[in-house]
């Protein structure tokens, strides 16, 4: 069940990054590099979530 706990934590991080990105996009003074970095981090977390889900589904079969 460690994978499930890790998935929950990654999903929480993804949501936090999504909120940070939204706030950055709303404020026009936000540096473009900061927005790119937030998008990159959010994508990395999403990719990790998908890898874990794939791994978890393989272990069930």
N, C-alpha and C positions, 0 to 999 in steps of 0.2 A: 504493500500500500504506500510505500515511499514515493513511488512515481506519481500517485494521485495527489499527495501533499505537495510535491514539487510542481505539478501542473497548476494547482490552485494558486500557489505563490507566483508562478509565471503569469497566470491570467490577471492577478492583482497588479503586478508590475506593468503589464501591457495596458491595463486600464489607466494607471497613473500616468504613463507616458502619453497615452491618448489625450488625457486631460491637459497635460503640460503642453502638448503640441497645439491643441485647440486654443489655449490661452495665448500661446506665442503667436499664432496666426491672427488672433483678434487684435493684438497690440501691434500696430504698424511699425513701431520702433524696434521690434525684435530683429536681431541680427540674422541675416539669411543663413549664415553658417550654423547658428544655434538651431534653426529650424531643420536644416539638413541633418544635423547630429541627432536630434530627437527622432526624426523619421528613420534614420539608420538604426538607432537603438530599439525602436518599436518593431521594426522589421526583424531584427535579430531575435527578439523575444518571441515574436510570432513564429519564426522558423523553428525555434527550440520547442515551442508548444507542439507544433506539428510533428516534429521528430519523436517527442515523447509519446504522443498519441499513437503514432505508427508503431513504436516499440511496444507500447502497452497492448495494442490490438494483436500484435504478432505473438506475444506471450500467452494470450488467451486462447489462441487456436492451436 
